[in-house]
Amino acid sequence: MRAHGNLTFRMLMSIVVSLAFAAMIFCPSSLRAQGVPKFEVDPSWPKPLPGRWVTGEMGGVCVDSQDHVFIAQRVSDVGGMDGHLEGLTNDELNAGQPAPPVIEFDAEGKVVNSWGDPKILPKDLHGCAVDKEGHVWIDGSEDGIVQEYSHDGKELLLQIGKKGVFDSSDGTVMGAPLNKSESQFFRVSEIGFDPRNGDVYVADGHAKGKGNNNYRIVVFDKTGHYLRQWTLHRSPEEAATAARPTIHCVRVSNDELVYACDRWMNRLQVFDTKGNFIKDMPFSFKIWTPLPASASGASKDAAQVGSVSSVEFSIDPGQKYMYAINEIDEEIDIVERASGKVMSSFGRPGHQVGEFMHAHTMALDSKGNLYVGESVDGRRVQKFKLVSK
């Protein structure tokens, strides 16, 4: 009986070990990696919009101290310089009505406020950010301005730049970008804040311009006073080629590092807060192989949307992890910040809940939940709950 019992025990242990080995093979990397944050989509967020509102492309997503989520979305622009429709389609307009440009949701996903006059807001809304005072900052990728609004949107508190004027050779969007002005921009991508003192960091250079040389970070204090600026880093080899610079995001970490999405070059660039270049953090796309333009009908530039277009930091004080939108693979990469190693990811291409179609921008709330806004054919915002860390 004792021998039989020992044999049974050994058989059971063998089965347990086999199952554990199989789990290591078949479980997602997010389950295997100890301590790496894991997310699940919240299909109940947001709640249905009031009336017959229809949203367009998500230009920006931001969160305030109360975990209210703001979206800056494009419903009034009929077409952008990149050649795709940015406003609503005829079918959408026939069935519904354009939602206001800026919409505020509470933590449960219910609309609590909306505002925005397209004639005053920057053209082609592209980013939003909420400062420590609760003021909402807005920018646009086809304009030369940055605006600061009261939390409820009723008051324009500050505007840097003159609407419709660009930091270019002729003052228009068609001119050659200059990267010089202390009070005017050229196609702003995003706004970030220094968590220590509230300094405002502006990523100026959403897309290539004539001369292919618009890619700078401009820094102001919280009153809008100009402090300094610098351009993205280019090695001598890159400077001599047709390297496509597009600064698509800017974030400042708790340890005083500035991260800029060098979108077309598939990497983050890291600086100190004075603009001194520290390092490149490359990101590789791994799944998607584009069809030739003649076969797919896609733009010849389709393969160059970039593998990093937005970044946020984990909520622990040391910000051990970064979350980066991998726009080519349509997923969120979870990255160890010190090493730049991709530890896990979630998402895939598609239109179903939890999938992405042109993931474009994102924001993080105080609980570590992520809100991801989709542009072009996605045109929605989704919430992903932090379920482990």
N, C-alpha and C positions, 0 to 999 in steps of 0.2 A: 504493500500500500504506500509505503514511504517513497519507494522508487517511482511508482506510478505518479505520485504527487509531484515529485521533483521533475519528472518528464513533462507533466502538464504545465508546471510553472515555467519551464524553459520554453515550451511551445508558446505560451502566452507572451512571454517577454520577447520572443522572436517576432511575434505578430506586432507588438507595440513598436518595436524598433523599426520594422518595415513600414508601418503606417507613418511614423515620424519622418522617415526618410522620404516617403512619398509626399508628405506635406511640404517638406523643404523644396521638392522639385516643382510641385504644382501650385503651391500657394503664391499669390502675388508678392513681389518684393516688398511691398509696403507692410505685409504681415511678417515677413522674415526678418526685416531690419529692426532690431531692438531700439525702441525709443524714437523712431522716426515718426513724425505726425502722420495720422491717417484721416481721411475725409470721406464723408458720405453726402450725396446730394440730398437736399431737402425739397421734395416735390411740391410741398405746400406753400413755398415762398417764391415769389410774392403772391399776395391775394389778387383776385381778379381786379382789373382796373375799373374805375367808375365810368358810367356812361358807355360810350362806344369808342373810348380812347384806343388808339393804335400807336405803338412806338416804332421809331426807325432805328438806325444804327446807334449802338451805344458808344458815345464818344468818351465818356468818363464815368467812373464810379468812385464815390468817396463816402466815408463814414464819420459821424461826429462822436462826441464823448458819451452820448446817450445811446449809442449803437443804432442811431437812425441813419438810413442809407439814402444817399442822393445819387441820382443818375442824371447825366447831361447827355441828351439824346437828340438825334438829328431828324427832324420831321419837316423842316421848312426849306432845306436846300434841295434843289431839283437835280443837281449833279455836281460832282467834285472834279478837281483837276486830274484825278487818277482815272477818270473815265467811267466810274460806276455810279449808279443811282444812290443818292444819300437820303433823299426824302422818301415819302410814301409812294407806293405804286398806285396805278389807277384802280386796281381791284381793292386795295386797302382803303383808298379814299372813297370809293363807291359804297363800301360796307360800313366804314367807321369814320372817325374824325381824328385829326392829328392830336396826340397828347401834348401837353405843355412841354417846352424844352427841358425844364428842370423839375424833377419829381422827387419828393421826399417820402420815404417809407419808414414806418416804425419798425421795431425789432421783429414784430410778428409778420411784417410784410404788407401792412395796410397803408394805403396812401393817406398821409396826414397833411400834405401841403404840396403845392405846385406853383411854378412861376416862370417868368422869363419872356422878354420881348425880343423876338428875333431881329428886330431892327437895331436893337442896342447891344445885344449879346455878340460875342465874337462869331465870325462866320465859320461854319463847319466845326461845331463843338467837339473838342478832342480830349479834354481833361477837366477834372474838378478835384479840389482838395479843401479840407476843412481845418482851419488853424485852431490854436488852443482857446481862442476867444469865441469859437463857434462861427466865425465868418467863413463864407463859402467863396473860394477862388475858382474862377472859370477862365479857360483859354480856348483858342480855336486854331486849327491847322491851316486855315486859309485866311488868316488875319495877322495883324502885327501888334495885337494888344493882349494884355492880361487884366482881368477885372476882379475886384473884391466886393462881395455883397454881404449885407446883413444876413443873419441866419434864415430869416423868413423871406429873403429875396426882395423886400420892399425898398431897400435903399442901396444904391450903388455907392460904396464907401471910397473906392479908389480905382483909378484906371491908369495903367502904365502904357503909354503909347497912344497914337491916334488911329481910330478905326479906319481900315481901308488903306493905311499907309504902311510900307514895308521897309525894313533895313536892307535896301538894295541899291543898285547903281542908279536906278531911275525912280525909286520910291514905289514901284509897283511889284506885284507878285511875279511878273515876267522878267524883272531885272536880275542882275547877278547879285547874290547875297554878299553882304560886306562883312558880317561878323564884327561890327564895330560899335554900333549905337548903344548908348547908355540909357536910352529911353524909348526905343522902338525895336520891334522884333521882326522875324521872318518865319512865319508858319510854326507857331508854338505847338509842342507836343504835350508837355506835362509840367506840373508844378509839384515841388516837394518842399518840406520844411526841415530845418535843423531842430532836432528835439530839445536842444539845450537852450537856444536863444530865440527861436522863431524866425531866423533868417529864411528868406524865400529863395528857392533855387528853381530857375526856369530852364527847361530843356527846349532850346530854340533850334528847330531844324527838322520838321516832320518828314520831309521828303526831299529828294534831290532837286536842286535848283540849277539855273544856268550857271555854268562854271563848277557845279558839283562841289560846292565848298561851304555849305551852311550846316554847321554842326557844333554848336557851342552851348555852354552852361553860363547863365548870367545870374548873379547873386545880388539880392536887395535885402535891406533890413525890413522889419515888419511894417514900417511906415512907407515903404516904397522907395527909400533912398538907395541909389546905386552904390554897390560895394566893390565888385570885381567880376571878372569873367575869364573863361578860357575855352579853348576848342578841344574836341576829342583828340586823343593821341593817334598819330600816324607814324609808323616807322618809315625810314627813308625809302625802303622797298615799296611800301604801300603808297607812299606819297607820289611815287613815280608811275603808279599804275592807275587803273580806273576803279579803284576801290570805292564802293558806294556808301558813303557815310549817311546815316539817318539816326539821329539821337531821338529815341522814342519814349524814354522814361528817365526819371531821376529820383533817387531816394537817398536819404542821409541816415546812417545807422547810429546807434547809441555810442559806438566807439569812434565817432567822428570820421567815418569813411563815406565817400560819395560814390554811389553806384549809378552808372549811366548805361542804358540799353543802346548798344551799338548794333541796331537791328539788322541791317543788311549785311553786316560782317559776322553775324551769328555769335555775339559775345557780349558780356558786360565789360565795361572798363571801370577801374577803381582808382579814385583820386583821394587825396586828403582835402580838407575843406578850403585850403588855399589854392587848390587847382594843380598840385603836384601829382603827376602820374605815378601810380604804384604798380599796377599790373593789369593784364588782360585775363578774363575768365571766359574761355571759349565754351560754346554750347553746340553740340552736334545734333542735327536731326537724323533720325535713324530708320524711319518707317516709309515715309512718303517718297515716291519716285515720280516726278511729274511727267505727264505725256508731252510729246512734242506739240508745239503750238498749233501746227497744222492738223494734228489728230484730235486735240482736245478743244480747240477753239479758244483756249486760254491765252492771256497775255504772255508774251515772251519773258516778262518779268515775274511770272507767277511763282517760280521757284525761289525767288529772292525776297519773299515777305519777311524772312528772318526767323530764327529759332529762339529769340528772346525779345519780347515786346513790352513786358511789364514785370515788375518785381516787387515783392513785399517781404517783410521779415517776420519770423516767428515771434510770439509774444513773450517768451522768456527774456529776462534782463540782458543776457548775453547774446540774444538773437542768434542762436546756434544754426538755425536753418533759414534758407530763403525759399520763397515760392516764385517760380518764374513761368510765365506763359511761353510755352513752346508753340509758336504760331504755325509752324509748318506741320508738326505732328498732331496739332489740335489736342494738346494735353497740358497739364500743369506739372512741371518738374519740381520735385522737392530736393533741394540742394544743401549740402553741408557747406556753410558759408566760408569756413576757414580754408577748406581744401578745394572747393568748387566742384566736388564730386556729386553727381546726381544719385541720390539714395533711393528714390522711388518716384512714381508718377501716377496720375489718374486722368481719366478722360480718353476720348477717342473721337474721330470724325463722325458727325451725324447730327440729326435734328431731334433726337429723342432726349428725354430728361437725363441729365448727367453727361450728355455728349456736347461737343462744340462744333460750331461752324464759324470760323474766323474769330476765335477768342482774341480779345483785343486789349482789355483793360481790367483791372481788379483792385479790390480794397479789402482790408482786414478789420474786423471789429475787436472789441476788448476781450472777447472770449476766444479769439483765435479763429473764428469762422471766416471763410473766404467768400467774396461776392465777385463773380466773373461776368463781365459784360462782353457781348459779342457784336461784331460789326458786320458790314456787307450782308451776307445771306443769313446770319444768325439773328441779329436784331432783337436781343433779349438779355436779361440779367438772371443769373442763377445763384443760389446760395448753396455752399458746401460746408456742412457742419464738421467741426473738429471733433472726432470721436475718440482719439487717443493721442498721447504725446509723451 
